[in-house]
Amino acid sequence: MPLRLVRFVVAFVLLGAGVGLFVASSATGAPGPAFVAAPASLLAQCRATAKSVGYAVPCPMSIPRGLVPTPGIRCRNKIVGLSCGNGWRDWVVGSGDVYGVPSQRLVITAAPRVVRSYAQMVNGPAFFRGQRVEVGGWVTVNGWRARWIFVPPATNEGSSFMGHHVLVWTTGGHTYAVGFHETTTRAVARAMDLELVRSIKLVGP
């Protein structure tokens, strides 16, 4: 049996067995990191954030192994937390990193209202005229109808989502966005997005 076919069969068996791994169909064949059960501390963080903003926040029950909050410059970041920026009241802004080769970055955002502009959603209150995103197709994941968005750095300077492939959906009067940075290929970033969003629970105050 050819080596390529062996690798495919092994990956398929692992997924069927419920192992927290996936292999993206990329030119390099590079897999994303293993996903593991989120620690109880992350659920507690989600509940505290939901209590602060007064609405349900996206809380992943499964995360990439080794995910830690992104180091902050002005404030201490959390994976699911609050922004310390001016004008971001009641927005949820979280960011996490997986250090390795290659590294991975996750950004999670929730808006206190429905946001119909995808460019505004990934830029938040810092949005300004001229910022644009690439809008892709629709996908239903975890019961939500979500839209694929890519955030080009050239037209979204300053956005935490720069260079990320993002899933955006609206439910219960709020818009949510979750996405990983394209550090290797689009296929890897999108596969990680799907793996994470499938595990998300909306945790209320």
C-alpha positions in Angstrom: 0.0 0.0 0.0 1.5 3.4 -0.9 2.7 5.5 2.0 0.3 8.4 1.2 -2.7 6.0 1.3 -1.4 4.5 4.6 -1.3 8.0 6.2 -4.8 8.7 5.0 -6.2 5.4 6.4 -4.5 6.0 9.7 -5.9 9.5 10.0 -9.4 8.3 9.1 -9.3 5.6 11.7 -8.1 8.0 14.4 -10.9 10.4 13.6 -13.4 7.6 13.6 -12.2 6.5 17.0 -12.8 10.0 18.4 -9.1 10.8 18.9 -8.5 14.5 19.2 -6.4 14.9 16.1 -7.0 15.9 12.5 -5.0 16.0 9.4 -5.6 18.9 7.0 -5.4 18.2 3.2 -2.6 20.6 2.5 0.3 20.6 0.1 2.7 19.9 2.9 0.4 17.4 4.7 1.2 19.2 7.9 -1.3 18.3 10.7 -2.7 20.8 13.2 -2.0 20.2 16.9 -4.0 17.7 18.9 -7.2 19.0 20.5 -7.8 18.1 24.2 -10.5 18.7 26.7 -10.4 22.3 28.0 -9.5 22.7 31.7 -12.1 23.6 34.3 -10.4 26.9 34.7 -11.4 27.9 31.2 -15.1 27.2 31.9 -14.8 29.3 35.1 -13.2 32.1 33.0 -16.1 31.9 30.5 -18.7 32.1 33.3 -16.9 35.2 34.8 -16.8 36.9 31.5 -20.5 36.1 30.8 -21.4 37.6 34.1 -19.4 40.8 33.3 -21.0 41.3 29.9 -24.5 40.0 30.7 -24.9 37.6 27.8 -23.8 34.1 26.7 -20.2 33.9 25.6 -18.5 31.3 23.3 -16.7 28.8 25.5 -14.6 26.0 23.8 -14.9 22.6 25.5 -12.0 21.4 23.4 -8.8 23.3 22.7 -5.4 22.8 21.0 -2.9 21.1 23.3 -0.7 23.8 24.9 -3.0 26.8 24.2 -2.1 29.7 26.6 -3.3 33.3 26.7 -1.5 35.6 24.3 0.9 37.9 26.2 -0.7 41.4 26.4 0.9 44.8 26.1 -1.6 47.0 27.8 -3.7 44.4 29.6 -3.6 40.8 30.6 -5.3 38.7 27.9 -7.5 35.7 28.5 -8.7 33.0 26.1 -12.2 34.2 26.7 -12.1 37.6 28.4 -12.8 41.3 28.2 -11.1 44.0 26.1 -9.3 46.8 28.0 -9.6 49.1 24.9 -11.6 52.3 24.9 -15.0 51.9 23.3 -15.1 48.1 23.7 -17.6 48.0 26.5 -19.4 44.6 26.7 -17.4 43.1 23.9 -15.7 39.7 24.5 -12.2 39.5 23.2 -9.9 36.5 23.7 -6.7 35.3 22.3 -4.5 32.3 22.8 -1.2 30.9 21.4 0.2 27.4 20.9 4.0 27.7 20.7 5.8 25.2 18.5 6.8 24.7 14.9 4.6 26.1 13.5 3.0 28.2 16.1 -0.8 28.8 16.2 -2.9 31.7 17.3 -6.6 31.7 18.1 -8.8 34.8 18.5 -12.4 34.7 19.9 -14.8 37.7 19.8 -18.4 38.2 20.8 -20.4 41.4 20.2 -23.0 42.8 22.6 -25.4 43.1 19.7 -25.9 41.8 16.1 -23.2 43.0 13.8 -24.1 42.6 10.1 -20.8 43.9 8.7 -18.1 41.2 8.7 -15.3 43.7 8.5 -16.8 45.6 11.5 -17.1 42.3 13.4 -13.5 41.3 13.0 -12.3 44.9 13.8 -14.8 45.7 16.5 -15.3 49.3 17.6 -11.8 50.1 16.1 -13.3 49.6 12.6 -12.8 52.4 10.1 -14.0 53.0 6.6 -11.9 51.2 4.0 -11.3 48.0 6.0 -12.4 45.0 4.0 -12.5 41.2 4.4 -12.8 38.3 1.9 -16.2 36.7 2.3 -16.5 32.9 1.7 -19.2 30.4 1.8 -21.6 29.2 4.4 -21.2 26.2 6.7 -23.5 24.7 9.4 -21.4 23.8 12.4 -22.6 23.0 16.0 -26.1 23.9 14.9 -25.1 27.5 13.8 -25.1 28.8 10.2 -21.7 30.4 10.0 -19.8 32.3 7.3 -16.2 31.8 6.3 -14.2 35.0 6.4 -10.6 35.7 5.6 -9.0 38.9 7.1 -6.3 40.2 4.8 -3.6 42.1 6.8 -3.3 44.7 4.1 -6.9 46.0 4.6 -7.3 45.3 8.4 -4.3 46.9 10.1 -4.5 46.6 13.8 -7.1 43.8 13.9 -6.4 40.8 16.1 -7.8 38.7 13.3 -5.2 39.9 10.7 -4.3 36.8 8.6 -6.9 34.6 10.2 -9.6 32.4 8.7 -12.7 33.1 10.7 -16.1 31.6 11.3 -18.8 34.2 12.0 -22.3 33.5 13.1 -25.2 35.3 14.8 -27.6 33.8 17.4 -29.6 35.0 20.3 -29.1 38.7 19.4 -25.3 38.5 19.4 -22.7 38.0 16.7 -19.7 35.7 17.4 -16.3 35.2 15.5 -13.7 32.6 16.0 -10.6 32.0 13.9 -7.0 30.7 13.7 -4.2 32.4 12.0 -3.0 30.9 8.7 0.5 29.9 9.7 0.8 27.0 7.2 -2.2 26.7 4.9 -5.8 27.7 4.6 -6.8 24.0 5.0 -5.0 23.7 8.4 -6.5 27.0 9.7 -10.0 26.1 8.6 -9.8 22.6 10.0 -8.8 24.0 13.4 -11.6 26.5 13.2 -14.2 23.7 12.6 -12.7 21.5 15.4 -12.9 24.3 17.9 -16.4 25.6 17.0 -17.8 22.1 17.1 -16.9 22.0 20.8 -18.2 25.5 21.7 -21.0 26.0 24.2 -22.6 29.3 24.8 -22.1 29.9 28.5 -24.5 32.4 30.0 -24.1 34.7 33.1 
